[in-house]
């Protein structure tokens, strides 16, 4: 049963994107939309947005590199580890908790390094993977997307996003300790 279900899922996934693209083109053609011209206009607009966000992206990447290269990351982990270990938080996952709100690629690097070191089936590997999937690159999103549309005051967006990240991290740690610990 599971083999046939797996085969069906594999077939559906291999055809899903081409079918969606063809459906969009067909619906556009039926509605007499100039599909190709609309696509090119959208691509131009996307490129313009990409060029606008480059300074914000560079600023975030430089800040992360400075944070890690200065030793501040190790200092912060050493300071937080004694308080968090009794709560079931291994010190090895703290870099993910600190980097994930800043950078997706940095968090991916932390996760890959952790998976190589501790293995994907370890408590730490499962916790890193769950943290990666249950949190967002908050500062990156705010800097890039708000910056691209010239929003300077984020108001409630930052506290709300950080509370969401904290909830995701907390639940990732709790669930991984319950299920895998």
C-alpha beads as a LAMMPS data file, in Angstrom:
LAMMPS data file: protein, C-alpha beads

181 atoms
180 bonds

1 atom types
1 bond types

-500.0 500.0 xlo xhi
-500.0 500.0 ylo yhi
-500.0 500.0 zlo zhi

Masses

1 110.0

Atoms # bond

1 1 1 0.000 0.000 0.000
2 1 1 2.687 2.515 0.970
3 1 1 4.687 1.718 -2.187
4 1 1 1.715 2.434 -4.450
5 1 1 0.907 5.601 -2.494
6 1 1 4.531 6.679 -2.783
7 1 1 4.486 6.009 -6.533
8 1 1 1.278 8.032 -6.949
9 1 1 2.759 10.955 -4.991
10 1 1 5.914 10.793 -7.113
11 1 1 3.896 10.904 -10.340
12 1 1 1.741 13.783 -9.144
13 1 1 4.766 15.790 -8.016
14 1 1 6.538 15.319 -11.345
15 1 1 3.537 16.683 -13.263
16 1 1 2.222 19.310 -10.834
17 1 1 4.327 22.318 -11.857
18 1 1 4.029 21.824 -15.656
19 1 1 0.254 21.371 -15.317
20 1 1 -0.065 24.532 -13.177
21 1 1 1.986 26.546 -15.681
22 1 1 -0.064 25.263 -18.608
23 1 1 -3.287 26.019 -16.720
24 1 1 -2.163 29.607 -16.065
25 1 1 -1.266 30.101 -19.721
26 1 1 -4.545 28.518 -20.889
27 1 1 -6.700 30.595 -18.520
28 1 1 -4.834 33.741 -19.565
29 1 1 -5.341 32.920 -23.231
30 1 1 -9.056 32.243 -22.683
31 1 1 -9.379 35.630 -20.997
32 1 1 -7.473 37.211 -23.899
33 1 1 -4.568 38.294 -21.711
34 1 1 -1.271 38.822 -23.497
35 1 1 0.428 36.103 -21.442
36 1 1 3.983 36.516 -22.704
37 1 1 3.937 40.304 -22.438
38 1 1 2.485 40.076 -18.920
39 1 1 5.225 37.628 -17.966
40 1 1 7.942 39.930 -19.332
41 1 1 6.448 42.950 -17.511
42 1 1 6.383 40.943 -14.268
43 1 1 9.977 39.830 -14.789
44 1 1 11.050 43.462 -15.337
45 1 1 9.280 44.503 -12.140
46 1 1 10.863 41.594 -10.251
47 1 1 14.307 42.571 -11.488
48 1 1 13.726 46.181 -10.397
49 1 1 12.719 45.014 -6.914
50 1 1 15.772 42.713 -6.771
51 1 1 18.078 45.636 -7.589
52 1 1 16.382 47.797 -4.920
53 1 1 16.888 45.203 -2.182
54 1 1 20.592 44.536 -2.849
55 1 1 21.848 47.202 -0.374
56 1 1 19.631 45.809 2.392
57 1 1 20.746 42.261 1.620
58 1 1 24.426 43.253 1.679
59 1 1 23.932 45.066 5.010
60 1 1 22.335 41.984 6.616
61 1 1 25.042 39.644 5.291
62 1 1 27.840 41.931 6.489
63 1 1 26.249 42.244 9.936
64 1 1 26.008 38.459 10.260
65 1 1 29.598 37.968 9.118
66 1 1 30.838 40.564 11.627
67 1 1 28.773 38.963 14.404
68 1 1 30.255 35.518 13.768
69 1 1 33.823 36.654 13.018
70 1 1 34.018 38.853 16.116
71 1 1 33.420 35.916 18.414
72 1 1 30.175 37.421 19.679
73 1 1 28.311 34.261 18.653
74 1 1 30.518 32.032 20.821
75 1 1 30.326 34.496 23.706
76 1 1 26.546 34.596 23.524
77 1 1 26.307 30.792 23.416
78 1 1 28.634 30.448 26.407
79 1 1 26.534 32.967 28.347
80 1 1 23.179 31.362 27.505
81 1 1 24.093 27.653 27.684
82 1 1 24.072 27.243 31.504
83 1 1 20.602 28.755 31.799
84 1 1 19.099 26.834 28.872
85 1 1 20.545 23.337 29.379
86 1 1 18.222 22.540 32.344
87 1 1 15.289 23.446 30.069
88 1 1 16.312 20.759 27.563
89 1 1 18.051 23.083 25.128
90 1 1 21.367 21.607 23.957
91 1 1 24.037 24.317 23.505
92 1 1 24.693 22.942 20.005
93 1 1 21.342 24.301 18.768
94 1 1 21.845 27.835 20.088
95 1 1 23.637 29.031 16.913
96 1 1 20.512 28.077 14.934
97 1 1 18.251 29.934 17.366
98 1 1 20.436 33.035 17.085
99 1 1 21.201 32.976 13.326
100 1 1 17.798 31.890 11.944
101 1 1 16.048 35.246 12.516
102 1 1 18.929 36.947 10.700
103 1 1 19.765 34.773 7.710
104 1 1 18.299 31.765 5.952
105 1 1 21.578 30.863 4.276
106 1 1 23.473 31.271 7.553
107 1 1 20.911 29.050 9.289
108 1 1 21.189 26.497 6.489
109 1 1 24.953 26.447 7.030
110 1 1 24.495 25.957 10.785
111 1 1 22.001 23.162 10.165
112 1 1 24.210 21.421 7.585
113 1 1 27.190 21.600 9.914
114 1 1 25.108 20.203 12.786
115 1 1 23.721 17.383 10.659
116 1 1 27.224 16.394 9.547
117 1 1 28.549 16.518 13.097
118 1 1 25.691 14.906 15.053
119 1 1 23.768 13.051 12.339
120 1 1 20.284 13.670 10.949
121 1 1 18.635 11.155 13.295
122 1 1 20.137 12.574 16.492
123 1 1 18.184 14.761 18.906
124 1 1 20.316 17.735 17.856
125 1 1 19.838 16.981 14.138
126 1 1 16.074 16.693 14.550
127 1 1 15.962 19.836 16.664
128 1 1 17.998 21.835 14.133
129 1 1 15.777 20.666 11.271
130 1 1 12.594 21.439 13.182
131 1 1 13.871 24.894 14.151
132 1 1 14.745 25.589 10.522
133 1 1 11.223 24.741 9.407
134 1 1 9.319 26.403 12.229
135 1 1 10.942 29.837 12.263
136 1 1 11.481 32.673 9.804
137 1 1 14.324 34.961 8.780
138 1 1 12.643 37.862 10.539
139 1 1 15.283 40.586 10.245
140 1 1 16.050 39.627 6.654
141 1 1 12.371 39.784 5.705
142 1 1 11.845 43.103 7.455
143 1 1 15.003 44.670 6.018
144 1 1 14.556 43.428 2.478
145 1 1 10.808 43.606 1.953
146 1 1 10.078 46.669 4.028
147 1 1 13.166 48.339 2.570
148 1 1 12.099 47.575 -0.996
149 1 1 8.843 49.481 -0.509
150 1 1 10.444 52.233 1.597
151 1 1 8.760 51.409 4.918
152 1 1 11.006 52.886 7.601
153 1 1 8.918 52.272 10.735
154 1 1 8.077 48.624 11.218
155 1 1 5.820 49.392 14.196
156 1 1 4.366 46.090 15.448
157 1 1 5.841 43.879 12.734
158 1 1 9.153 43.251 14.516
159 1 1 7.738 42.336 17.949
160 1 1 5.049 40.136 16.374
161 1 1 7.545 38.355 14.126
162 1 1 9.993 37.814 16.993
163 1 1 7.189 36.392 19.152
164 1 1 6.373 34.014 16.308
165 1 1 10.023 32.986 16.085
166 1 1 10.170 32.448 19.840
167 1 1 7.020 30.315 19.704
168 1 1 8.465 28.276 16.826
169 1 1 11.782 27.751 18.626
170 1 1 10.099 26.874 21.910
171 1 1 7.770 24.350 20.326
172 1 1 10.574 22.855 18.206
173 1 1 12.615 22.250 21.347
174 1 1 9.641 20.925 23.326
175 1 1 8.327 18.605 20.606
176 1 1 11.781 17.272 19.712
177 1 1 12.510 16.543 23.374
178 1 1 9.170 14.734 23.727
179 1 1 9.334 12.802 20.447
180 1 1 13.080 12.186 20.022
181 1 1 14.544 12.846 23.489

Bonds

1 1 1 2
2 1 2 3
3 1 3 4
4 1 4 5
5 1 5 6
6 1 6 7
7 1 7 8
8 1 8 9
9 1 9 10
10 1 10 11
11 1 11 12
12 1 12 13
13 1 13 14
14 1 14 15
15 1 15 16
16 1 16 17
17 1 17 18
18 1 18 19
19 1 19 20
20 1 20 21
21 1 21 22
22 1 22 23
23 1 23 24
24 1 24 25
25 1 25 26
26 1 26 27
27 1 27 28
28 1 28 29
29 1 29 30
30 1 30 31
31 1 31 32
32 1 32 33
33 1 33 34
34 1 34 35
35 1 35 36
36 1 36 37
37 1 37 38
38 1 38 39
39 1 39 40
40 1 40 41
41 1 41 42
42 1 42 43
43 1 43 44
44 1 44 45
45 1 45 46
46 1 46 47
47 1 47 48
48 1 48 49
49 1 49 50
50 1 50 51
51 1 51 52
52 1 52 53
53 1 53 54
54 1 54 55
55 1 55 56
56 1 56 57
57 1 57 58
58 1 58 59
59 1 59 60
60 1 60 61
61 1 61 62
62 1 62 63
63 1 63 64
64 1 64 65
65 1 65 66
66 1 66 67
67 1 67 68
68 1 68 69
69 1 69 70
70 1 70 71
71 1 71 72
72 1 72 73
73 1 73 74
74 1 74 75
75 1 75 76
76 1 76 77
77 1 77 78
78 1 78 79
79 1 79 80
80 1 80 81
81 1 81 82
82 1 82 83
83 1 83 84
84 1 84 85
85 1 85 86
86 1 86 87
87 1 87 88
88 1 88 89
89 1 89 90
90 1 90 91
91 1 91 92
92 1 92 93
93 1 93 94
94 1 94 95
95 1 95 96
96 1 96 97
97 1 97 98
98 1 98 99
99 1 99 100
100 1 100 101
101 1 101 102
102 1 102 103
103 1 103 104
104 1 104 105
105 1 105 106
106 1 106 107
107 1 107 108
108 1 108 109
109 1 109 110
110 1 110 111
111 1 111 112
112 1 112 113
113 1 113 114
114 1 114 115
115 1 115 116
116 1 116 117
117 1 117 118
118 1 118 119
119 1 119 120
120 1 120 121
121 1 121 122
122 1 122 123
123 1 123 124
124 1 124 125
125 1 125 126
126 1 126 127
127 1 127 128
128 1 128 129
129 1 129 130
130 1 130 131
131 1 131 132
132 1 132 133
133 1 133 134
134 1 134 135
135 1 135 136
136 1 136 137
137 1 137 138
138 1 138 139
139 1 139 140
140 1 140 141
141 1 141 142
142 1 142 143
143 1 143 144
144 1 144 145
145 1 145 146
146 1 146 147
147 1 147 148
148 1 148 149
149 1 149 150
150 1 150 151
151 1 151 152
152 1 152 153
153 1 153 154
154 1 154 155
155 1 155 156
156 1 156 157
157 1 157 158
158 1 158 159
159 1 159 160
160 1 160 161
161 1 161 162
162 1 162 163
163 1 163 164
164 1 164 165
165 1 165 166
166 1 166 167
167 1 167 168
168 1 168 169
169 1 169 170
170 1 170 171
171 1 171 172
172 1 172 173
173 1 173 174
174 1 174 175
175 1 175 176
176 1 176 177
177 1 177 178
178 1 178 179
179 1 179 180
180 1 180 181
